Amino acid sequence: MNQIIINVDKFQTRAALLEDGRPSELFIERDDEKKVNGSILKGRVANVLPGMESAFLDIGFEKNAFLYVKDLREFEEKYLDGIENSDRPIEDILNVGDEVVVQILKDPRGSKGARVTTHYTIPGKYLVLMPNNDYVAISQKIKSSDERERLEKLLTDIKPDTMGVIIRTAAEGKSELHFEREVEYLVKKWNDIESRITSSKPGETLYSDNELVMTVVRDIFSSDVDELIIDDEEKYWQILDYVSAFSENSLKTKIKLYDGEMSIFDEYGIKQEIDKALQEEVRLDCGGSVVIEKTEALISIDINTGKNTGSMNLDDTVLETNLEAAREIPRQLRLRNLSGIIIIDFIDMKSEEDKQKVLSELDLYLKKDRIKNNIIHFTDLGLVEMTRKRIGKTLSHYFQQECPLCSGTGKIKSKEAVAQEIISEIRKVSEDRDVSKVKLKLTKEFSSFFKEIYNEFVVVYLKSKRKQFVIEADSTKEKHEYEIILEV
C-alpha cells in the first residue's frame, strides 16, 4: 500500500511517501527556507568571465548566480539579436549591467551561488512546457514503443508550433483531454511570465514553482498511490480543486482529511523512522546491518552480517544479507536524499552468479527512485560504484547541525587528553605569584575521573608553589568541558 502523508503547521510543511507503511521519501518546506529551484527571475550581469565562458548575475540573493554561455543561447536567439545557433563567445553577448531573465537550475549551496539557465521549463502533472523550443521529448521510463508513438503524435498536434513539451512518466495511458487542458494551463502561465519581463526589475521573481503541497500532488500523487492524507482543511480543498482540473475523478476519492488528536507524523510512525534515518547504522531484518557515512567527496555504504549467523552455509548467509541490503539501500538513499558518488561495499561474494543477483536486486529497487541514478559497475576491489543526481537538500540538513564540541568530525578529545591539557594550563598559571588558589570546574563524571588519577599530583605540585587546589562539579558543563578560575 502506498500513501502520501502531509502535515501543515505554522512553521513548516512536511510530506512523506509511505510504501508498505514505511517512509521512502520525505519533503520539507520551512517558512524561513522557501524553495527557489525552478524560479524564474530577472538578473543583472555583475561580471563576465571569458576564460570560463560564463557570467555572474545579481539575482537579489546573497551570492551571485552562475550562468554558462551554453545556458544563454535561447535567450540570445529570442530576446537579444535573433541569431540562431550562435557560437559567439559570452563577452560578445553580455556586458556588465545587462539584464537577463533566468531560471534557477540549482539552489545556492555552501559558498556557491545558484546555477541558472535560459532554457526555461514550466512543469505540469503530465507535461513540462519548453517555451523556447519546438520539439517533443518523452520520459525514458515510458518503455512501450506504441505508447511513445501515440503520445508523440498527440502532443505534436496539441502543442503550439513555437513551443516544445517534455512528456512525463505520469502521462502514460492518459487521454487527449488531459493534455489539452494542461497545455492550455501551462501556455497561459508562460504568457503571464513573458508579459511581465519588460516591466520587471532586476532581482524580481517572475515565477515560482508550486509550494510543497501542490508540488507533491503534481509530481507524486497518481494511480499508484492508494491514499493522500492531509491534516490541513484549506490545503485539502485546494488539492481537490487541482485534481478536479487535471486528473481523473477516481483520485478524488483517495484524498482524506485527517482530524485525529495525535500529530499525523506520529500517528503513522514517520517521526520514529526519521530518527532512525539520522543514524549511520541501519538494522536489517535478517540481523545484518548497513552503515552509511557521508563525506565531502562521496557516500560510503558498508554491509555487515552482524547477528545474521544463518542456518545455512556461509555463502548463503552472505547472499541473504547482501540481497536485503540491496533492497534497503535505495530506500535509504531516497529517504535521506543522498546524492553524488556512492560507493557500496557489499560483503565479499565468491560466486559471479551471486554478485549478479545482488546487482539485479539493487537495480530493481533503484527503479522506484524518481531521481536519476546509475549503477556504474563492480570495481576491481569488489565495490559497487553508482551515482545519484543531486536535487534538493539532505534529510540531515533539516534535523542536524554541526556539533560545537567536535566541529563536525564526529569525535571529541578523550578525557585523558583533556586532563593533560588541564595540567599543562595549571602549570602555566601557577607561575603567577598573585594567585593563591586554583579552582577547576568539571562535570560530575569528569571530576570523579580527574580526582582518581590526577588530583594528588596537582595538589602536591601547587602546594610546592604555595597555592591551593579545589575541584568543583558543575552541572552546566558538557562532557569534557572545563573551566579554570584563579583567586588571589
QUITA-V130618 format. One record per backbone hydrogen bond with DSSP energy under -1.0 kcal/mol. NH is the residue of the N-H (numbers start at 1). CO is the residue of the C=O. E is the energy in kcal/mol with one decimal. If there is no record, write none. Layout:
NH|CO|E + NH|CO|E
//
This chain:
3|18|-2.4 + 4|227|-2.3 + 5|16|-2.7 + 6|229|-2.8 + 7|14|-3.3 + 9|12|-2.3 + 13|29|-2.6 + 14|7|-3.0 + 15|27|-2.6 + 16|5|-2.6 + 17|25|-2.4 + 18|3|-3.5 + 19|22|-2.8 + 20|1|-2.8 + 22|19|-1.4 + 24|17|-3.1 + 25|17|-1.2 + 27|15|-3.1 + 29|13|-2.6 + 31|11|-2.4 + 33|30|-2.2 + 38|104|-2.1 + 39|36|-2.4 + 40|207|-2.5 + 41|102|-2.8 + 42|204|-1.9 + 43|100|-3.4 + 44|58|-2.0 + 45|98|-3.0 + 46|56|-2.9 + 47|56|-1.7 + 49|54|-2.9 + 53|50|-1.1 + 54|49|-1.7 + 55|67|-2.1 + 56|47|-2.8 + 57|65|-2.5 + 58|44|-3.3 + 65|57|-3.1 + 66|114|-3.0 + 67|55|-2.7 + 69|53|-2.5 + 72|69|-1.6 + 76|72|-2.2 + 77|73|-2.4 + 78|74|-2.2 + 79|75|-2.7 + 81|76|-1.7 + 82|76|-1.2 + 92|89|-1.7 + 93|90|-1.3 + 94|90|-2.7 + 97|45|-2.5 + 98|95|-2.2 + 100|43|-2.4 + 102|41|-2.8 + 103|117|-3.0 + 104|39|-2.5 + 105|115|-3.1 + 106|115|-1.7 + 109|112|-1.8 + 112|109|-2.5 + 115|106|-1.6 + 116|66|-2.5 + 117|103|-2.0 + 118|71|-2.4 + 120|118|-1.7 + 122|129|-2.3 + 124|127|-2.9 + 128|166|-1.9 + 129|122|-2.7 + 130|164|-3.4 + 133|130|-1.6 + 137|165|-2.6 + 139|167|-2.4 + 142|139|-1.5 + 148|144|-2.3 + 149|145|-2.2 + 150|146|-2.3 + 151|147|-2.7 + 152|148|-2.5 + 153|149|-2.1 + 154|150|-2.4 + 155|151|-2.7 + 156|152|-2.0 + 157|153|-1.5 + 158|154|-1.6 + 159|155|-2.7 + 163|160|-1.5 + 164|130|-2.6 + 165|135|-1.6 + 166|128|-2.3 + 167|137|-3.4 + 168|126|-2.6 + 171|168|-1.9 + 172|169|-1.7 + 174|171|-2.4 + 179|175|-1.2 + 180|176|-2.5 + 181|177|-2.2 + 182|178|-1.8 + 183|179|-2.9 + 184|180|-2.1 + 185|181|-1.9 + 186|182|-2.9 + 187|183|-2.7 + 188|184|-1.9 + 189|185|-1.8 + 190|186|-2.4 + 191|187|-2.6 + 192|188|-2.0 + 193|189|-1.7 + 194|190|-2.9 + 195|191|-2.0 + 196|193|-1.2 + 197|194|-1.0 + 200|196|-1.4 + 203|42|-4.0 + 204|201|-2.2 + 206|40|-3.0 + 207|40|-1.7 + 215|211|-2.1 + 216|212|-2.6 + 217|213|-2.1 + 218|214|-2.6 + 219|215|-2.9 + 220|216|-2.4 + 221|216|-1.6 + 225|222|-1.8 + 226|2|-2.3 + 227|2|-1.2 + 228|254|-2.5 + 229|4|-3.0 + 230|256|-2.3 + 231|6|-1.4 + 236|232|-1.8 + 237|233|-1.9 + 238|234|-1.6 + 239|235|-2.5 + 240|236|-1.9 + 241|237|-2.1 + 242|238|-2.3 + 243|239|-2.8 + 244|240|-2.1 + 245|241|-1.4 + 246|242|-2.0 + 247|243|-2.4 + 251|248|-1.5 + 254|251|-1.4 + 255|252|-1.2 + 256|228|-3.1 + 258|230|-3.2 + 267|263|-2.7 + 268|264|-1.6 + 269|266|-1.5 + 270|265|-2.3 + 271|265|-1.2 + 273|269|-1.1 + 274|270|-2.2 + 275|271|-2.2 + 276|272|-1.8 + 277|273|-2.0 + 279|276|-1.5 + 282|290|-3.1 + 284|288|-2.8 + 287|284|-1.7 + 289|304|-2.4 + 290|282|-2.6 + 291|302|-3.1 + 292|280|-2.8 + 293|300|-3.0 + 295|298|-2.6 + 299|341|-2.7 + 300|293|-3.1 + 301|343|-2.8 + 302|291|-2.6 + 303|345|-1.9 + 304|289|-2.6 + 307|287|-2.2 + 308|305|-2.6 + 309|307|-1.8 + 317|313|-2.0 + 318|314|-2.7 + 319|315|-2.3 + 320|316|-2.5 + 321|317|-2.2 + 322|318|-2.6 + 323|319|-2.6 + 324|320|-2.0 + 325|321|-2.3 + 326|322|-2.3 + 327|323|-1.1 + 328|324|-1.8 + 329|325|-2.9 + 332|328|-2.2 + 333|329|-2.5 + 334|330|-2.0 + 335|331|-2.8 + 336|332|-2.7 + 338|333|-1.6 + 340|388|-3.2 + 342|386|-3.1 + 343|299|-3.0 + 344|384|-3.0 + 345|301|-3.5 + 355|351|-1.8 + 356|352|-2.2 + 357|353|-1.8 + 358|354|-2.2 + 359|355|-2.5 + 360|356|-2.5 + 361|357|-2.1 + 362|358|-2.5 + 363|359|-2.7 + 364|360|-2.3 + 365|361|-2.0 + 366|362|-1.9 + 367|363|-1.0 + 368|365|-1.0 + 369|366|-1.6 + 374|387|-2.3 + 376|385|-2.9 + 377|385|-1.0 + 379|383|-3.7 + 382|379|-2.1 + 384|344|-2.9 + 385|377|-2.4 + 386|342|-2.5 + 387|374|-2.3 + 388|340|-1.6 + 389|372|-2.9 + 395|336|-2.3 + 398|395|-1.1 + 400|396|-2.5 + 407|403|-2.1 + 409|406|-1.6 + 418|414|-2.3 + 419|415|-2.3 + 420|416|-2.0 + 421|417|-1.6 + 422|418|-2.3 + 423|419|-2.4 + 424|420|-2.1 + 425|421|-2.0 + 426|422|-2.7 + 427|423|-2.3 + 428|424|-1.5 + 429|425|-2.6 + 430|426|-1.9 + 431|428|-1.3 + 432|429|-1.7 + 435|432|-1.1 + 436|487|-3.0 + 437|487|-2.1 + 438|468|-2.5 + 439|485|-3.1 + 440|470|-3.0 + 441|483|-2.9 + 442|472|-2.3 + 447|443|-2.9 + 448|444|-1.7 + 449|445|-1.7 + 450|446|-2.6 + 451|447|-2.6 + 452|448|-1.9 + 453|449|-1.4 + 454|450|-2.5 + 455|450|-1.5 + 458|454|-2.1 + 459|455|-2.8 + 460|456|-2.4 + 461|457|-2.4 + 462|458|-2.8 + 463|459|-2.0 + 464|460|-1.7 + 466|463|-1.6 + 467|462|-2.5 + 468|436|-2.6 + 470|438|-2.3 + 472|440|-2.9 + 474|442|-3.2 + 477|474|-1.2 + 481|478|-2.8 + 483|441|-1.6 + 485|439|-3.2 + 487|437|-2.6
//
